[in-house]
Amino acid sequence: MTLVMWTIVIIAVLVVTTIIYLLIKLKSQKTDYRKLLSQKKKSEVNLGYISEKLAPFLNGFDYDPNRLIFIGKPIDYIHFGDDKITFIEVKSGNSRLTKGQRSIKNKIKENKIDWFEYRVSAKKGDVDDSTSSV
C-alpha cells in the first residue's frame, strides 16, 4: 500500500470512530435529557399538589377556607356559601383542565346537576346477612 492509501485508511478509521463516539454520546445525552424532563414533570406535579392545599390561604382566593371541602379528584374543592355552592379547581403554572374537569365544568354551566338522596333502611331483613360469619 502506498502512503496515500494508508492516509486515506487512517482518516476513514478516524472518521468512523468519531461518528461512533458521537452517536454513543448523543444516546447518553438523550437518556440524561429524558431523566431531567421526567424529574421536571414530577416537580411540577408535586408543586401542583402543594398549591392545591395552600390555595385557600393565599391572597386572591375569595372563598372562606372554613366552608371548603377538599375532594382532590376530579375537582379540588367544593365551597358551601350562603347563596351558592361553588366547584373550585386549583391550577398552577401552565397546567390545564383535564378532559374530565372540562366535562364537569360544562355540565355545571349547562345546569346539568342533580340531587340524589339515598336512604338506608334499618328494618330487619333489608340487609343480606347470609354471608355473615357470626
Residue pairs with C-beta under 8 A, 6 or more apart in sequence:
1 9
44 92
44 93
44 95
47 92
47 93
48 90
48 91
48 92
48 93
48 95
51 90
51 91
51 92
52 70
52 72
52 76
52 90
53 70
55 61
55 76
55 90
56 63
56 65
56 68
56 77
57 65
63 77
63 79
63 81
63 86
63 88
64 79
64 81
67 79
67 80
67 81
68 77
68 78
68 79
68 80
68 88
69 77
69 78
69 79
69 80
70 76
70 77
71 77
71 78
74 98
74 100
74 101
74 104
75 87
75 88
75 89
75 101
75 104
76 88
76 89
76 90
77 87
77 88
77 89
77 90
78 85
78 86
78 87
78 88
79 85
79 86
79 88
87 104
87 105
87 108
89 97
89 101
89 105
91 97
97 105
107 113
